[in-house]
Amino acid sequence: MAQRRPWGLAVAALAAVACSKDVTGPAQKLAGTYSYTATFGGSGGSCSVNEILTIKPQGAAFSGSYSGNIICTDQSGSHMGQTSGSVMNGSVSGDSVYFDFDGSAWHNFGVVDGTGMRGTANAQVIVNGAPNVLAGDFVCTKQ
């Protein structure tokens, strides 16, 4: 008759615990609502952006939504518009953070800083009737 080994179940239980993953992931600390501000400058124009972001984490990734306004100034004057859309391609690695607004035309990359984020943003916008890439800084403050 085969002898039962009581440690077999203990080893299986330890293996399950050791191999389990944090299902929340590093993006979990970003969950919530943020005030996003950015100022951009570039060839022939500048923009000021104020948004409200809602971030929903999924492991090391996140997505969400944004809404707010943008004011751009070029040689023809100031132009204001309402904005809304999706936060996409969000990822967190250590303190580094990366996310886009509505695809690849507006990139944000920086660091998680206390209860918020800060970094650099590049946005493809129309200035004086021509496409331009504007660069600037952003700050997200958790509400």
C-alpha positions as CSV (number, residue, x, y, z in Angstrom):
1,M,0.0,0.0,0.0
2,A,1.3,3.4,-1.0
3,Q,2.1,5.7,1.9
4,R,0.5,9.2,1.8
5,R,2.8,12.1,2.1
6,P,1.1,14.9,4.1
7,W,3.6,17.5,2.9
8,G,2.3,17.1,-0.7
9,L,-0.7,19.4,0.0
10,A,1.5,21.8,1.8
11,V,3.9,22.1,-1.1
12,A,1.0,22.6,-3.5
13,A,-0.5,25.3,-1.4
14,L,2.9,27.1,-1.1
15,A,3.4,26.8,-4.9
16,A,0.0,28.4,-5.5
17,V,0.8,31.3,-3.1
18,A,4.3,31.8,-4.5
19,C,3.1,31.8,-8.1
20,S,0.1,34.1,-7.6
21,K,0.3,37.5,-9.1
22,D,-0.9,40.9,-7.8
23,V,-4.1,41.2,-9.8
24,T,-4.3,44.9,-9.2
25,G,-0.8,45.7,-10.6
26,P,1.2,48.9,-10.4
27,A,-1.5,51.0,-12.1
28,Q,-3.8,50.4,-9.2
29,K,-2.3,53.4,-7.4
30,L,-3.4,55.6,-10.3
31,A,-7.1,54.7,-10.0
32,G,-9.3,57.8,-9.7
33,T,-10.0,61.3,-11.0
34,Y,-7.4,63.9,-11.8
35,S,-7.2,67.5,-12.8
36,Y,-4.9,67.6,-15.9
37,T,-3.2,70.9,-17.0
38,A,-0.8,71.3,-19.8
39,T,0.9,74.2,-21.7
40,F,2.2,73.6,-25.2
41,G,4.3,75.7,-27.5
42,G,5.7,75.3,-30.9
43,S,5.9,76.6,-34.4
44,G,3.6,79.6,-34.6
45,G,1.3,78.8,-31.7
46,S,0.6,77.8,-28.2
47,C,-2.1,75.9,-26.3
48,S,-3.3,75.7,-22.7
49,V,-5.3,72.6,-21.7
50,N,-7.5,71.9,-18.7
51,E,-9.0,68.4,-18.5
52,I,-10.6,66.1,-15.9
53,L,-9.2,62.5,-16.3
54,T,-10.8,59.4,-14.9
55,I,-8.3,56.5,-14.8
56,K,-9.3,52.8,-14.6
57,P,-6.3,50.4,-13.9
58,Q,-5.9,46.9,-15.4
59,G,-2.7,45.4,-14.0
60,A,0.2,47.4,-15.2
61,A,-2.0,49.1,-17.8
62,F,-4.8,51.7,-17.5
63,S,-7.4,53.4,-19.6
64,G,-10.1,55.9,-19.0
65,S,-11.7,59.1,-20.2
66,Y,-11.1,62.9,-20.3
67,S,-13.1,66.0,-20.8
68,G,-12.4,69.7,-20.5
69,N,-11.2,72.5,-22.8
70,I,-8.3,73.7,-24.8
71,I,-7.3,77.3,-25.7
72,C,-4.9,77.8,-28.6
73,T,-3.4,81.0,-29.8
74,D,-1.8,81.5,-33.2
75,Q,-1.3,84.5,-35.5
76,S,-5.1,84.5,-36.3
77,G,-6.0,84.9,-32.7
78,S,-7.3,82.7,-29.8
79,H,-9.4,79.6,-30.4
80,M,-11.2,77.7,-27.6
81,G,-12.7,74.3,-27.9
82,Q,-14.4,71.7,-25.7
83,T,-12.6,68.3,-25.5
84,S,-13.5,64.8,-24.5
85,G,-12.4,61.4,-25.4
86,S,-10.5,58.3,-24.3
87,V,-7.3,57.8,-22.3
88,M,-5.5,55.0,-24.1
89,N,-2.3,52.9,-24.1
90,G,-1.7,53.8,-20.4
91,S,1.1,51.9,-18.7
92,V,3.1,52.1,-15.5
93,S,6.6,50.7,-14.8
94,G,8.1,51.7,-11.5
95,D,7.5,55.4,-11.2
96,S,7.3,55.9,-15.0
97,V,3.9,56.5,-16.6
98,Y,2.8,56.8,-20.2
99,F,-0.6,57.4,-21.8
100,D,-2.3,58.8,-24.9
101,F,-5.4,60.8,-25.5
102,D,-7.5,59.3,-28.4
103,G,-4.7,57.2,-30.0
104,S,-1.3,58.3,-30.9
105,A,-1.7,62.0,-31.7
106,W,-1.3,63.1,-28.1
107,H,1.4,61.4,-26.0
108,N,2.0,62.0,-22.3
109,F,5.0,60.5,-20.6
110,G,6.4,61.2,-17.2
111,V,6.5,60.1,-13.6
112,V,4.1,59.2,-10.8
113,D,4.7,62.0,-8.2
114,G,3.1,61.6,-4.8
115,T,-0.7,61.8,-5.4
116,G,-0.4,62.7,-9.1
117,M,1.7,62.6,-12.2
118,R,3.9,65.1,-14.1
119,G,5.8,65.0,-17.3
120,T,6.1,65.9,-21.0
121,A,3.3,65.9,-23.6
122,N,3.5,66.0,-27.4
123,A,0.4,66.8,-29.3
124,Q,-0.3,66.9,-33.0
125,V,-2.6,69.9,-33.6
126,I,-3.6,72.2,-36.5
127,V,-1.9,75.7,-36.1
128,N,-2.4,78.3,-38.8
129,G,-4.1,75.7,-41.0
130,A,-1.2,73.3,-40.9
131,P,-0.4,70.2,-38.8
132,N,2.2,70.9,-36.1
133,V,3.6,69.0,-33.1
134,L,3.5,71.1,-30.0
135,A,5.5,70.1,-26.9
136,G,5.0,71.0,-23.3
137,D,4.6,70.0,-19.7
138,F,1.7,68.4,-18.0
139,V,0.7,68.1,-14.3
140,C,-2.1,65.7,-13.0
141,T,-3.3,66.3,-9.5
142,K,-5.5,63.6,-7.9
143,Q,-8.9,65.0,-6.8
